[in-house]
Structure formats: C-alpha cells, structure tokens
Amino acid sequence: MGAPGGAVPLRLMVLGALFVAELVALVLIFQIDAPLECRQTEAEAACRALRGSVLRALCLAVAIGLYLSARRAARVRFVAMTAARTTRLPWALLHAAGLAAAFLPMLLTPAEALNARFADLLPLLAGGALAITLGALGLLAAPRDWTAWVRAEPRGLLALVFAALLLPDLARWLEPIWYWNTLAQITFVGVFLTLSAVSEAVEVYPEAAIIRTDGFNVNIAPQCSGVEGFVLMAAFLALYAALFRGTLRMGRFWLAVLPAALLASWLFNVLRIAGLILIGAHVSPELALNGFHSFAGWLSFTVLAILVLVAVNRIPWLQRERAEAAQAGPSLSHDPTAALILPFVAFMLSSLAVQAFFVAPALGFPLQAAAMLGALLWLWRPLPALLQGRPDALSWSAGLLVGVGWVASAPAPAAPEPALLALAPAAAALWVAVRLVGTVILVPVVEELFFRGYVLSRLDRGGLAWRALAVVVSTAGFAALHDRWLVAALAGLVFAVVYLRRGRLSDAVAAHVAANALVAAAAAWRGDWSLI
C-alpha cells in the first residue's frame, strides 16, 4: 500500500507467486477436497491445529504485507536480503520434500479411510508443514539475514507475528461477546429481507430464529452474526492504524472507517447466509449446511478486509501528506519469467474461488477461463518468444496418444452434474463453448508454461541426474492437479520428453493441446464432463 523502497527483484516476485500457488493448493487439498472430519479422528486437537495453520498463514501474510507497506526501512532491508540470496538448493530440496510429505498422504489415502488413519499420518503431515515453512524462509534469505532483519525492530515485528497467528483464536475467544439477542435479531431480519427480495416463499419463526425457504429450514444462531468478520475487520483496521499512525488522520479513520467497515462486514455476512439458504433450497442442502462455517467464510472476510484497507489507503481525506513518493517499478507484464508463472497463479487462485464459493464447481469454469485468458493477455508480449517454433508431427502424435490413453483408462461415465442439467439451453451452450475452449487452448498453454517452461527448465542444470530430477518434480506437480494422478503423471512424462527432445515449449503445448482436444471431444460426445 505504501510505495516500494526500490525495484522489487524478479526472483522475489517469482517466489511470491509460487508460494501463493502452493497455498492455494494446500487450501484445495486440506480445506475443500479432503473429506476430513477432525471430530472423527483420534487426534482432534492436532487435526484442528494443522488445518488451522492455513488460516494462520493467510492472516500472517496479510499482516506482513501491511508491515512492509508501512515500514520503508524494513522493506528496503527485506528486498536487499532476498536479492543477495545465493545458496538455495538445500532449501529448495527441503521445501519440495515438505510439499511431498504434505500432499502425498492426502492424495494416496482412500477417502473413506482418511479419518481412521489420520493419527498415523499426523507426524508426516506435521513434519511436511515444518519443512515447507523452513524451506520457504531459506529460499527467501539466509538464516543470519533473517536474524538481522528481525533484530532491527524485534518487539514490533514479533508482536505483529504473534497477533496475526492468534487471530483465529481471538475470533473464537470473542464469540461470547457477540452472543446477544439484538445482533442476532438484526441479522435474522436482514436475512429475511434479503430472501424476500428474491423469493415469495419465505416463512419465518422468530421465536426459534428459523427461516424456511422452499422447504429448506435454517436456524440463524448467534454464531451466524459474523463474529469472524467483525474480529478480522477490527483487527486489521487496528493493525493498519498502528502501522500508518504517522500518515493517518486517526479521528476521521476511527469515526468514519470503523463503523462503515463493520457495517460492510455485517452486510456481507447477511448476503452470505441468504445465498447459502438459497443454495440449500434449490441446489444442495448438504453443501449449504457445510458451507456455513467453512474456509470460504474466513477467506471472504479476509478479502473484504483487504479491499477496505486498499480503499482507505487511496482516500486523500483520510491521509496526511506522505513522506515518500511513489516509485515506478519495472513492468511485470513484459517479463518472460512472469509470463511463465503468473497465468498458472491466476488459474490456481480462480480454482480456489470456484471450489470455495460455487456449490457445483463445474459451473465456475468460465471464471477460471476468464482468469487464465486475462493473465495471458496481460503478459502477451513475452509469449511469442517463449512459444516460438512450429510443432512437428511427432509432437501432435504424442499428444493424441496421451488423449487415447486418458479416454481408454477412464472409469465408467459419471452421472451428469445436476447444476449443469438445470442450465437454460442458451446458458448450457455458452458453458460448453467456454469449457471446450478453455480445456483445449487455455489450460494446455498455462500448464505447459509453468510445469515445463518454468519448473522443468529451472531445475534442469545439465547432466542426467539434474534432468531426471527436473522431469520427476515437474511431472509430480502436474499429476497432483488431477484426480487420476497416475495417468496424469504418465501424460506429464510424455509432455516433458516432447519438450526436451528439441527444447521447444511450443512442442509440449502442441502435444497437450492435441491430448485435451481428443479428451474434450470424447467428453462432449459422451456428455461426461468429468472425463476432462
């Protein structure tokens, strides 16, 4: 939010993008996809702590971002120490080992056995989380540099980290404060009025705080008043005020921004509850009930808090004169490395949004396609050089072979997604068109830019051992994105060989396009979109 203290090194931007992609993958695996119920495990407290670590990481990332925005000297030192980092391989291996230890048990353990085996998997998962954290810190800077950076302002920085890590606990501890009838009643009325604006079949039972819509009943308990949003909003506002106290007009900030921000949080919570009730009434009661206290709520309130702070930072009425002027950094849209990574980050972030906020994630694919297309258009300048060279017949043939293998090894067709069947004909035709274009063109380009163009080429330092390691790591990452990970690993191996044969990324993209085109054609012909 403040001006950068100089140009941000490309390496720092690249690592930041990779860490964001990893965090998204962790959220998808542990918070959304995994059928893990901590109450049904033999290590409930440890299970909740492990799953909660993702929330803590999210809060910590926002807090550190605010700190670097507000403290120019700390920002300059941070940029300098990350730019000076030279020894990275041991930390990269530690980080990769941590990711493997975290992901593989969740991917390889049958869903029905996950709760029963969680206690046995816990040491591996906890060790993986520790290795991921230490490896990430080591990739950014040397341990001695981290020590020196913290010592420059130890009390303030450590207090900030401590407060950010405790935010989820603070929300839980403060829950009783918000359990008063007036707030619960106001929330109840707000949900009722919102539903009444879109549905005529709304019944209310105020004495029991129950709302009934089209046969779906929900009890608007005091917990639904949005305590997480209130706590997060108030905490981030307080943090912002403390960090920017030298440039912020405190009276205006607290008298105008705090009430408006809390009102925005409450309104957002009302809309969220009303939306979940409509989902339960018209789509899936189970998904609606599970969504009331899911990770989607925390993510939503965090994003809302960030948007409020960005708005505050841009309103001159709330600011005194800034001591430092904005400095223009290098254009990221012209950077080839950014073009290899950022479209994939956009793909992962949009996947997280779709999984968190769409009852039927398949319906959200147009959002993913828009995110990928937008990133590619923004970064179009480096793409011709990255994808130069005309693919040959062998590349296309290898891709078709992969497509045949994918279709031939597919399980029996899944039942059609009810949400897709409910689409109007025009909407269904539009969805199919976007799905085909995204699957055949956008996904191959984005995935090949990242896995073969960046990961494989970055790890390949020459020699058989390094090349084998590069192929294994890039293929494993590619396979982890797919439910049928074994077949996906074989496909990734083929794409890697195609790329290495002539060193042309365009060959790998062509093979991937051919494979996805054949699979998409089979999916459209069978009406089985789960095949993709």
Helices and strands as residue ranges (DSSP letters): H 10-26, I 27-33, G 38-40, H 44-70, H 72-83, H 89-108, G 111-113, H 114-140, H 143-151, H 154-165, H 167-173, G 175-178, H 181-196, E 202-205, G 206-208, E 210-213, E 216-219, G 222-225, H 227-243, H 250-252, I 253-257, H 258-282, H 285-291, H 295-313, G 316-318, G 332-334, H 336-357, G 361-364, H 365-378, H 383-386, H 393-408, H 418-421, H 425-437, I 438-442, H 443-450, I 451-456, H 457-459, H 464-480, H 485-502, H 505-526, G 529-531
